[in-house]
Amino acid sequence: MASIPKGLKAVLSKAPTDTVILSSLRTPICRSYKGQLKDAYPEELLHTVLKATLEANPNLSASEIQDVAVGVVLSELGGSKAARMAMNHAGYPNSTSLYTVNRACSSSLQSIATIAAQISTGMISAGIGAGTESMTRNYGSRAIPVDLWPTLKESENRHARDCIMPMGLTSENVASRYGVSRADQDAFAVQSHLRAAKARESGAFAQEIVPVHTRFQEVDKTGQKVGEEKDVVVTADDGIRANATLEGLAKLKPAFKSDGASTAGNSSQVSDGAAATLLMRRSTATALGLSGSVIGKFVGANTVGCDPDEMGVGPAIAIPALLERFGLDKTQVDRWEINEAFASQAIYCLRELGLEEDWAKGKVNPDGGAIALGHPLGATGARLTSTLLHGLGRSGGEVGVVSMCVGTGMGMAGLFIRE
């Protein structure tokens, strides 16, 4: 295996073989069941960001895009067919191929990393790493499989059994094992909402969000549709609670365990949304006259495994592995986007990584995270990438890291450079 050049100078350097990023866009992220995208289809959301990717790069012919990887988790059944239909409908030619990826919560970061790997090995010159999820339409029983080989359910290996443990219980395990209090979780959640509200009001998300033209019909308290279906244009995230308070969150009951600490208020929201990142070999971008459109560079990604029953600790393992691989120190990272699956695991990871002060200073999730914005499983990795790159562009920072825990016991982290 060829050695990887290490150190800040190496990752900031430019070479014709680099995998560069020309755009990174997302739809608004909206609450499932009641939010503005509840009546949209996952392929409809994907179509929106794939079409917007072409529109954001008007000097790029769609025929130059050779492959598209789409992260999907709950919509696996028919996902690849629906995704291919959405891609073709968005104006990509039949010569552009497509496949779907499922690495749970990191699916679209895996899509980006896999497209980048195809570029670096010469399989393709340009591709898109994307993700889409309508948890409204697909949550149900597919979140945890019920029709399993009985031997697995009865396995003497508890880690095999723990792979289907509800994510909420893994959150409770992290909180109890590592001393993350309910008060700390609620305080973290409030900050997520306040930061996201400030970002939304200031227009910080404007460059990364593309509007979704879809339909919407009101529902009553029982979930029944009422009134008439209307055509709508969705332009903003709708799960952010600008008036979130400690007092309000403290009133919420535990969601997963009667004596637990994880609630609907300090856990990520069930959400709908999509995102897409356009990647290309730098030499190809130069040959096509697109060098001026480059907004960043993908450096690399790492995935690690951990105990399934405390899967939330994943970023605390994946991030050090990533930084060591490229010879970087955490002090050299200008911005972090660490997915807030649960406040419990996010707090633990900050403590373990020594990033609590960076979080307080706004270097970690400065515009809020999944507790406020939502966590549409298949789309989250690409959503975080979009928020990271546009955020670095506003602040002038160069080095950014995206990371998340992954269901069944993993963590993934990706390293990006803003140009």
C-alpha positions in Angstrom: 0.0 0.0 0.0 1.3 3.4 -1.0 2.2 5.7 1.9 -0.1 8.7 2.5 1.6 12.1 2.8 1.0 13.3 6.3 0.7 16.7 8.1 -1.2 19.9 7.5 1.0 21.0 4.6 0.3 17.8 2.8 -3.5 17.9 3.2 -3.6 21.5 2.1 -1.4 21.0 -1.0 -3.0 20.8 -4.4 -2.4 18.2 -7.1 -4.0 17.2 -10.4 -5.0 13.8 -8.8 -7.0 15.4 -6.0 -10.7 14.7 -5.6 -12.3 18.1 -5.5 -15.8 19.2 -4.7 -17.8 21.5 -7.0 -21.0 21.7 -5.1 -22.6 20.4 -2.0 -26.4 21.0 -1.6 -29.3 19.8 0.4 -33.0 20.1 0.7 -34.5 21.6 3.9 -34.7 19.0 6.6 -38.2 18.6 7.9 -40.1 16.8 10.6 -41.5 13.4 9.6 -45.3 13.0 9.8 -46.1 16.7 10.5 -43.4 18.6 8.6 -43.5 20.3 5.3 -41.9 17.4 3.4 -44.1 14.6 4.9 -46.0 14.1 1.6 -42.8 14.1 -0.6 -41.3 10.8 -1.8 -37.6 10.0 -1.1 -37.0 9.9 -4.9 -38.7 13.2 -5.2 -36.3 14.7 -2.7 -33.4 13.1 -4.5 -34.5 14.4 -7.8 -34.6 17.9 -6.3 -30.9 17.9 -5.2 -29.6 16.0 -8.3 -31.3 18.6 -10.6 -30.1 21.4 -8.4 -26.5 20.0 -8.8 -26.7 20.4 -12.5 -28.2 23.9 -12.2 -25.5 25.0 -9.8 -22.9 23.9 -12.4 -24.3 25.3 -15.7 -21.0 24.8 -17.5 -20.9 21.1 -16.7 -22.6 18.7 -19.1 -24.7 16.0 -17.3 -22.9 13.4 -19.5 -19.6 14.1 -17.6 -21.2 12.6 -14.4 -20.2 8.9 -14.7 -21.6 7.4 -11.5 -24.0 8.4 -8.7 -24.0 6.8 -5.3 -27.1 7.3 -3.1 -27.3 6.6 0.6 -30.6 5.0 1.6 -31.5 3.2 4.8 -35.2 2.7 5.3 -36.2 2.9 1.6 -34.1 0.0 0.5 -37.0 -1.8 -1.1 -37.2 -0.3 -4.5 -34.6 2.3 -3.5 -32.2 1.7 -6.4 -34.9 1.6 -9.0 -36.6 4.8 -7.7 -33.2 6.5 -7.3 -32.3 5.7 -10.9 -35.7 7.0 -12.1 -35.2 10.2 -10.1 -31.7 10.7 -11.7 -32.9 10.2 -15.2 -35.9 12.5 -14.6 -33.4 15.2 -13.4 -31.8 15.2 -16.8 -28.9 12.8 -16.5 -28.3 10.5 -19.5 -28.5 6.7 -19.5 -24.7 6.6 -19.7 -24.6 7.8 -16.0 -24.8 4.8 -13.7 -26.2 4.7 -10.2 -26.1 2.5 -7.1 -27.4 2.7 -3.5 -25.4 2.5 -0.3 -26.5 1.5 3.2 -24.2 2.0 6.1 -27.0 3.1 8.3 -26.5 6.7 9.6 -23.3 7.2 7.6 -24.7 6.1 4.3 -24.3 9.3 2.3 -20.8 10.0 3.8 -20.0 6.5 2.6 -21.5 7.4 -0.8 -19.1 10.4 -0.9 -16.1 8.3 0.2 -16.9 5.6 -2.3 -17.3 8.0 -5.3 -14.0 9.6 -4.2 -12.3 6.2 -4.1 -13.6 5.5 -7.7 -12.1 8.8 -8.8 -8.8 8.2 -7.1 -8.4 4.8 -8.6 -9.3 5.9 -12.1 -12.6 4.1 -12.4 -14.4 7.4 -13.0 -13.5 11.1 -13.4 -16.6 12.7 -11.9 -19.5 11.5 -9.7 -22.0 12.4 -7.1 -22.3 11.2 -3.5 -25.8 11.7 -2.4 -28.4 10.5 0.1 -32.2 10.6 0.6 -34.7 9.5 3.2 -38.4 9.9 3.8 -38.8 8.6 7.3 -42.4 9.5 7.1 -43.0 7.0 4.4 -40.6 4.3 5.4 -40.0 4.3 9.2 -42.4 1.6 10.4 -41.0 -1.9 11.0 -38.1 -1.5 8.7 -36.1 0.5 11.3 -35.5 -2.8 13.1 -36.0 -6.1 11.2 -38.5 -8.6 12.8 -38.2 -11.5 10.4 -34.7 -12.8 11.4 -33.0 -16.1 11.5 -34.0 -17.3 15.0 -30.5 -18.6 15.7 -29.3 -14.9 15.7 -31.9 -13.8 18.2 -30.8 -16.6 20.5 -27.1 -16.4 19.9 -24.8 -16.8 22.8 -22.8 -13.9 21.4 -24.6 -10.9 22.9 -23.0 -8.6 20.4 -24.9 -10.4 17.6 -28.1 -9.9 19.5 -27.3 -6.3 20.3 -27.2 -5.4 16.6 -31.0 -5.0 16.7 -31.1 -3.1 20.0 -33.2 0.0 19.6 -31.0 3.0 19.2 -32.6 4.8 22.1 -31.4 2.0 24.4 -27.9 2.4 23.2 -28.2 6.0 24.1 -29.2 5.1 27.6 -26.3 2.7 27.8 -23.8 5.5 26.9 -25.4 7.9 29.4 -25.4 5.4 32.3 -21.9 3.9 31.6 -20.1 7.2 31.1 -21.9 9.5 33.5 -23.8 11.8 31.1 -26.6 13.4 33.1 -30.1 14.3 32.0 -29.4 17.9 32.8 -26.3 18.0 30.6 -28.2 16.3 27.8 -31.0 18.9 28.0 -28.6 21.8 28.1 -26.8 20.5 25.0 -30.1 20.1 23.2 -31.2 23.7 24.0 -27.9 24.9 22.5 -28.4 22.9 19.4 -31.8 24.5 18.8 -30.6 28.0 19.6 -27.6 27.7 17.3 -29.7 26.4 14.5 -32.3 29.1 15.0 -29.7 31.8 14.8 -28.2 30.2 11.7 -31.6 30.0 10.0 -32.5 33.6 10.9 -29.1 34.9 9.7 -29.4 33.2 6.3 -26.4 30.9 7.1 -28.1 28.0 5.4 -29.2 29.9 2.3 -26.3 28.7 0.0 -26.7 25.0 0.9 -30.5 24.7 0.8 -32.4 24.1 -2.5 -36.2 24.6 -2.4 -38.5 21.6 -2.8 -41.6 22.0 -4.9 -44.0 19.4 -3.6 -47.5 18.8 -2.0 -48.7 19.2 1.6 -51.9 18.3 3.4 -52.5 19.2 7.0 -53.0 16.4 9.6 -54.9 16.5 12.9 -53.6 15.3 16.3 -54.4 11.7 15.4 -52.4 11.9 12.2 -55.4 11.9 9.9 -55.3 14.2 6.9 -57.6 17.1 7.0 -58.4 19.8 4.4 -57.2 19.9 0.9 -53.8 19.0 -0.5 -51.9 22.1 -1.6 -48.8 22.8 -3.8 -46.0 24.2 -1.6 -42.4 25.3 -2.0 -40.4 24.3 1.0 -37.4 26.5 1.6 -36.4 26.1 5.3 -35.8 23.5 8.0 -38.9 23.2 10.1 -37.8 21.2 13.2 -35.9 24.0 14.9 -37.4 25.2 18.1 -36.2 28.8 18.5 -37.8 29.1 21.9 -36.3 25.9 23.4 -35.6 26.2 27.1 -34.1 24.0 29.8 -37.4 24.2 31.7 -39.4 23.0 28.7 -37.1 20.1 28.0 -37.0 19.1 31.6 -40.8 18.4 31.5 -40.4 15.7 28.8 -40.6 12.1 29.8 -37.9 9.5 28.9 -38.7 8.1 25.5 -37.0 4.7 25.6 -36.7 3.6 29.2 -38.9 4.6 32.2 -36.0 5.7 34.3 -33.9 6.9 31.4 -32.5 10.3 30.4 -33.0 10.3 26.6 -36.2 12.2 25.5 -37.8 13.4 22.3 -36.2 16.7 23.2 -32.6 15.7 23.5 -32.5 13.1 20.7 -32.3 13.6 17.0 -35.5 14.2 15.2 -37.1 11.7 12.8 -36.8 13.6 9.5 -37.2 13.8 5.8 -34.6 15.2 3.4 -31.9 14.7 0.8 -28.4 16.0 -0.1 -25.9 15.6 -2.9 -22.1 16.4 -3.3 -20.5 16.7 -6.7 -16.9 15.3 -6.8 -14.4 15.3 -9.7 -10.7 14.7 -10.3 -8.9 18.1 -10.2 -7.3 17.5 -13.6 -10.7 16.8 -15.1 -12.1 20.0 -13.5 -9.2 21.9 -15.0 -9.7 20.3 -18.5 -13.4 21.2 -18.4 -12.7 24.8 -17.4 -14.3 24.3 -13.9 -11.3 25.1 -11.7 -13.1 28.3 -10.5 -16.1 26.3 -9.3 -14.1 24.1 -6.9 -15.2 24.8 -3.3 -13.3 22.0 -1.5 -11.4 18.8 -1.5 -12.2 15.4 -0.1 -9.1 14.1 1.7 -10.2 10.7 3.1 -12.5 8.9 5.5 -12.2 6.2 8.1 -14.8 3.7 9.5 -14.3 1.8 12.7 -16.3 -0.7 14.7 -17.4 -0.6 18.3 -19.8 -2.5 20.6 -23.3 -2.5 19.1 -25.0 -1.7 22.4 -23.1 1.6 22.7 -22.9 2.5 19.1 -23.0 6.2 19.9 -19.3 6.2 21.0 -18.3 5.7 17.3 -17.0 9.2 16.6 -14.7 9.1 19.6 -12.9 6.2 17.9 -13.2 7.1 14.2 -12.0 10.7 14.6 -8.6 9.8 16.2 -8.1 7.1 13.6 -8.7 9.6 10.8 -6.5 12.3 12.3 -3.7 9.8 12.9 -3.9 8.5 9.3 -3.3 12.0 7.9 -0.9 13.2 10.6 -3.1 15.9 11.9 -3.8 17.2 15.4 -7.3 18.2 16.5 -6.1 21.8 17.0 -5.6 22.0 13.3 -9.3 21.4 12.5 -11.2 24.6 12.0 -14.7 23.2 12.0 -16.3 20.0 13.2 -19.7 18.6 12.2 -20.5 15.7 14.6 -23.9 14.2 14.2 -26.1 14.6 17.2 -27.9 11.2 17.1 -28.5 11.7 20.9 -27.2 14.3 23.3 -25.8 11.5 25.4 -23.4 10.2 22.8 -22.6 13.6 21.4 -21.5 14.8 24.9 -19.6 11.7 25.6 -17.7 12.0 22.3 -16.9 15.7 23.0 -15.5 14.7 26.4 -13.5 11.8 25.1 -12.1 13.8 22.2 -11.3 16.8 24.4 -13.5 19.0 22.2 -15.8 20.5 24.9 -14.1 23.8 24.8 -14.2 23.8 21.0 -17.9 23.1 21.2 -18.4 26.0 23.6 -16.4 28.3 21.3 -18.6 27.3 18.3 -16.1 25.2 16.4 -18.2 22.1 16.8 -21.7 22.2 15.3 -21.8 26.0 15.3 -25.1 26.0 13.4 -26.7 23.3 15.5 -27.0 19.6 14.8 -29.5 16.8 14.3 -31.3 17.5 17.6 -32.5 20.7 16.1 -32.2 20.1 12.3 -33.1 16.4 12.1 -31.5 13.2 11.0 -32.9 11.8 7.7 -30.7 8.7 8.0 -29.6 8.1 4.4 -29.0 11.8 3.8 -27.3 12.9 7.0 -23.7 12.4 5.9 -24.1 14.5 2.8 -26.1 17.1 4.7 -23.3 17.4 7.3 -20.8 17.8 4.4 -22.8 20.6 2.9 -23.1 22.4 6.2 -19.4 21.9 6.8 -18.1 23.2 3.5 -20.5 26.2 3.4 -19.7 27.0 7.0 -15.9 26.9 6.3 -16.6 29.2 3.4 -18.2 31.8 5.6 -15.6 31.6 8.4 -12.6 31.4 6.2 -11.5 28.1 7.8 -9.7 25.4 5.8 -9.8 22.1 7.6 -13.1 20.3 8.5 -14.2 17.0 9.8 -17.6 15.3 9.5 -18.3 12.3 11.8 -21.2 10.3 13.1 -22.1 7.1 15.0 -23.5 4.3 13.0 -26.2 1.8 13.9 -25.0 -1.8 14.7 -21.8 -0.4 16.3 -19.6 1.8 14.1 -18.3 5.3 13.7 -17.3 7.1 10.5 -15.3 10.3 10.0 -14.4 12.2 6.9 -11.7 14.9 6.3 -12.4 17.8 4.0 -10.5 20.9 2.9 -12.2 24.2 1.9 -10.8 25.9 -1.1 
